[in-house]
Amino acid sequence: MKKSIKIRNIIACKIRLRVIKWPLLSMVILALSCRTEESNNIRVLENNSLKKDSFKLSLYVKAEKEDFFDFFYVVDSITEKFSEDRKIRRKLKAGNTDEIIIFELKDSCPLKFRIDLGRNLEQKSIELQQTIISCGGKSIVIPGSISEHFFIANRYLEFSKKGDTINFLRKGGSKTPFITSSALLNKKMKLEFR
């Protein structure tokens, strides 16, 4: 009799441990998955540091070689072509630390834009850690790991599987690699900034 009671107590204890263990394990997995999801999602933040019609694009970039980035933008019509008249150039320093490249417009929020990612033929890739697009009182924050969903690459570059590295494919010499804002990003900017 004592033996059967002991066995029942042991079984009951194991069952209680399982009942406690699975929900606890489930909560830990859920907490970890939520944290990962949060860092891989686009975020919209309030940003009162800019004037109503001011625009700011901040790229958090790491590159091995010194280079130049060109920012082309369109403000009148989504069908308008990019031109040299609406271009801003910034220098990118080489190094193992993140650099912030900032493009600013004082009195307009573009409908779409293009970023030429350099002219240095020795540049093999860049790391794009994060992109922040601000206009008026809001900012759109795009983690580097999901950049390929919000930017369209031309045929001279490709996004890595992880997403935050852009590899240059300079086939045939001095072709300019660039990314343009995707239709998804253009729509997001229109919804948030207008």
C-alpha positions as CSV (number, residue, x, y, z in Angstrom):
1,M,0.0,0.0,0.0
2,K,2.8,2.5,0.9
3,K,4.5,1.6,-2.3
4,S,1.5,2.5,-4.4
5,I,1.0,5.8,-2.6
6,K,4.6,6.6,-3.2
7,I,4.3,5.8,-6.9
8,R,1.1,7.9,-7.1
9,N,2.9,10.8,-5.4
10,I,5.8,10.6,-7.8
11,I,3.5,10.4,-10.8
12,A,1.5,13.4,-9.5
13,C,4.7,15.4,-8.9
14,K,5.9,14.7,-12.5
15,I,2.6,15.7,-13.9
16,R,2.6,19.0,-11.9
17,L,6.1,19.7,-13.1
18,R,5.0,19.1,-16.7
19,V,2.0,21.3,-16.2
20,I,4.3,24.1,-14.8
21,K,7.2,23.5,-17.2
22,W,5.3,23.8,-20.5
23,P,3.5,27.1,-19.8
24,L,6.8,28.5,-18.4
25,L,8.7,27.3,-21.5
26,S,5.9,28.7,-23.7
27,M,6.2,32.1,-22.0
28,V,9.9,32.2,-22.5
29,I,9.6,31.4,-26.2
30,L,6.9,33.9,-26.7
31,A,8.9,36.6,-24.9
32,L,12.0,35.9,-27.1
33,S,10.0,35.8,-30.3
34,C,8.3,39.1,-29.5
35,R,11.7,40.8,-29.0
36,T,13.0,39.5,-32.3
37,E,9.8,40.6,-34.1
38,E,10.0,44.1,-32.7
39,S,13.5,44.6,-34.0
40,N,12.5,43.4,-37.4
41,N,9.4,45.7,-37.9
42,I,9.1,49.1,-39.3
43,R,8.2,51.7,-36.7
44,V,6.6,55.1,-36.8
45,L,7.6,57.6,-34.1
46,E,6.6,61.1,-33.2
47,N,9.4,63.5,-34.1
48,N,8.8,67.2,-33.3
49,S,12.4,68.2,-34.0
50,L,11.7,69.1,-37.6
51,K,9.6,71.9,-39.1
52,K,6.3,71.0,-40.7
53,D,7.6,70.6,-44.3
54,S,11.2,69.6,-43.5
55,F,12.4,66.2,-44.6
56,K,15.4,64.2,-43.3
57,L,16.8,60.9,-44.4
58,S,19.4,59.3,-42.1
59,L,21.3,56.2,-43.2
60,Y,23.3,54.3,-40.6
61,V,26.0,52.8,-42.8
62,K,29.4,51.0,-42.5
63,A,31.7,50.8,-45.4
64,E,35.3,49.6,-46.0
65,K,36.2,52.3,-48.6
66,E,35.6,56.0,-48.7
67,D,32.9,57.0,-51.2
68,F,30.0,59.4,-52.1
69,F,26.3,58.8,-51.8
70,D,23.8,60.8,-54.0
71,F,20.2,61.4,-53.0
72,F,17.7,62.1,-55.8
73,Y,14.1,63.1,-55.0
74,V,10.8,63.9,-56.6
75,V,8.3,66.3,-55.1
76,D,5.7,67.1,-57.8
77,S,4.5,63.8,-59.2
78,I,5.2,60.1,-58.6
79,T,5.7,59.7,-62.3
80,E,8.3,62.5,-62.4
81,K,11.9,61.4,-63.4
82,F,14.9,61.8,-61.2
83,S,17.1,64.7,-62.3
84,E,20.4,66.4,-61.4
85,D,18.5,69.5,-60.3
86,R,17.1,67.6,-57.3
87,K,20.2,65.9,-56.1
88,I,22.2,66.1,-52.8
89,R,25.7,64.5,-52.4
90,R,27.3,63.4,-49.2
91,K,30.7,61.9,-48.5
92,L,31.0,58.5,-46.8
93,K,34.1,57.8,-44.7
94,A,35.7,54.4,-44.6
95,G,36.0,52.5,-41.4
96,N,34.7,49.8,-39.1
97,T,32.3,52.1,-37.3
98,D,28.8,53.1,-38.2
99,E,28.5,56.5,-39.9
100,I,25.3,58.5,-40.2
101,I,24.7,60.0,-43.7
102,I,22.1,62.7,-43.6
103,F,20.1,64.2,-46.5
104,E,17.9,67.1,-45.6
105,L,15.3,69.2,-47.5
106,K,14.0,72.4,-45.9
107,D,10.6,72.9,-47.5
108,S,9.3,69.6,-49.0
109,C,8.7,65.9,-48.4
110,P,9.5,63.9,-51.4
111,L,7.0,61.5,-53.0
112,K,9.8,59.0,-53.9
113,F,13.6,59.0,-53.8
114,R,16.7,57.2,-55.1
115,I,20.0,56.8,-53.4
116,D,23.2,56.2,-55.5
117,L,25.4,54.1,-53.2
118,G,28.8,55.2,-54.4
119,R,31.2,55.5,-57.3
120,N,34.3,53.8,-55.7
121,L,34.9,50.7,-57.9
122,E,36.8,49.1,-55.0
123,Q,33.8,49.1,-52.8
124,K,32.5,45.5,-52.6
125,S,29.6,46.0,-50.1
126,I,28.1,48.3,-47.4
127,E,26.2,47.5,-44.2
128,L,23.0,49.3,-43.8
129,Q,22.2,49.2,-40.1
130,Q,19.1,51.4,-40.1
131,T,17.2,54.0,-42.2
132,I,15.2,56.8,-40.6
133,I,12.9,58.9,-42.7
134,S,11.5,62.0,-41.0
135,C,9.1,64.6,-42.3
136,G,7.1,67.1,-40.2
137,G,6.3,65.5,-36.9
138,K,6.8,61.8,-37.7
139,S,9.7,59.4,-38.4
140,I,9.7,56.0,-40.1
141,V,12.4,53.7,-38.8
142,I,13.4,50.8,-41.0
143,P,15.9,48.2,-39.5
144,G,18.6,47.1,-41.9
145,S,17.4,43.5,-41.8
146,I,14.2,44.4,-43.6
147,S,15.6,47.0,-46.0
148,E,15.0,44.9,-49.1
149,H,11.2,45.2,-48.5
150,F,11.3,48.9,-48.7
151,F,14.0,49.6,-51.3
152,I,14.3,48.3,-54.8
153,A,17.9,47.5,-55.9
154,N,19.1,48.0,-59.4
155,R,20.9,45.1,-61.2
156,Y,24.3,46.2,-59.9
157,L,23.6,45.3,-56.3
158,E,21.9,42.7,-54.2
159,F,20.8,42.4,-50.6
160,S,22.3,39.7,-48.4
161,K,20.2,36.9,-47.0
162,K,20.3,38.6,-43.6
163,G,19.2,41.8,-45.3
164,D,21.5,44.4,-43.7
165,T,24.4,44.0,-46.2
166,I,24.2,45.3,-49.7
167,N,26.7,43.7,-52.1
168,F,27.9,45.5,-55.2
169,L,27.9,43.6,-58.6
170,R,29.8,46.0,-60.8
171,K,29.5,44.0,-64.0
172,G,31.2,45.7,-66.9
173,G,33.0,48.5,-65.2
174,S,31.8,51.7,-63.6
175,K,28.1,51.2,-63.3
176,T,26.3,53.0,-60.5
177,P,24.6,50.9,-57.9
178,F,21.4,52.5,-56.5
179,I,18.3,51.8,-54.5
180,T,14.9,53.5,-54.9
181,S,12.1,53.7,-52.5
182,S,9.6,50.9,-53.2
183,A,5.9,51.4,-53.9
184,L,5.3,50.1,-50.3
185,L,7.6,52.8,-48.8
186,N,6.2,55.5,-51.1
187,K,2.7,54.6,-49.8
188,K,3.9,54.5,-46.2
189,M,5.4,58.0,-46.6
190,K,2.3,59.3,-48.2
191,L,0.1,57.9,-45.3
192,E,2.4,59.1,-42.5
193,F,3.6,62.5,-43.8
194,R,0.6,64.0,-45.7
